[in-house]
Amino acid sequence: MVFKRRDRRPVWKIVLEFFWPRGGWGRAAKYVKHRLHRLPDSPEKIARGIFAGVFTTFTPFYGMHFVVAGTIAFILRGNIIAALLGTFFGNPLTYVPIGVISMKTGYFLLGRHGGDDHEVHRSLAGKFLDAGENLKDNLLSVFTGKPVEWHELQVFYDEVFFPYMIGGILPGIVTGLVAYYISVPLIRAYQHRRKGALKAKIASLKKKKHRQADEAPKAD
């Protein structure tokens, strides 16, 4: 194949680059910021998209964050591309603190005992795996004939998904609003500077063209 990698990466390297991209998360953040600044929309519309993306990272809809962020951005009349880029606020380095904050807030709002950090981590990791294993077994039961069991999925919904979903709303809104109000002036300043640079470049090209036109008869 023409576009196939010549050097096939080993599995350990693929996993490592998922948690730490080539060039580091700092470089990845700069790329996202660069793309956000160059979007052809008003600063407010782009910032509404960023709000939608950041807010979405506080929801438990893993695997559907792009869909959720795009939908919220559409409702808020924000930039959908900015919303998709905004979901990169959630990454392997931030998902644990985001999950812990959302879970603890959810348990508090629901009047439940959230337990210590170890139990919260267990809720995010162990119970998530238990639910996945339960779902896999239920799908395979069509071929194996084993009885369908929904206990682990029920536990996951009651103790993880629902508290996470409720608890993520408030910190998601707060963090999204912070991102919004920080983004608007930064994007506006970048766009003004970029417009100024484009005008200067166009003026320089016109000046060069006029100079060439003036010099053309003299060459004859």
Salt bridges, closest charged atoms under 4 A:
ASP7 OD1 - ARG5 NH2 3.59
GLU17 OE1 - ARG9 NH1 2.52
GLU17 OE2 - ARG22 NH2 3.41
ASP41 OD2 - LYS45 NZ 3.99
GLU44 OE2 - ARG188 NH2 2.29
ASP117 OD1 - LYS104 NZ 3.54
ASP130 OD2 - ARG122 NH2 3.11
GLU133 OE2 - LYS136 NZ 3.05
GLU159 OE1 - LYS127 NZ 2.16
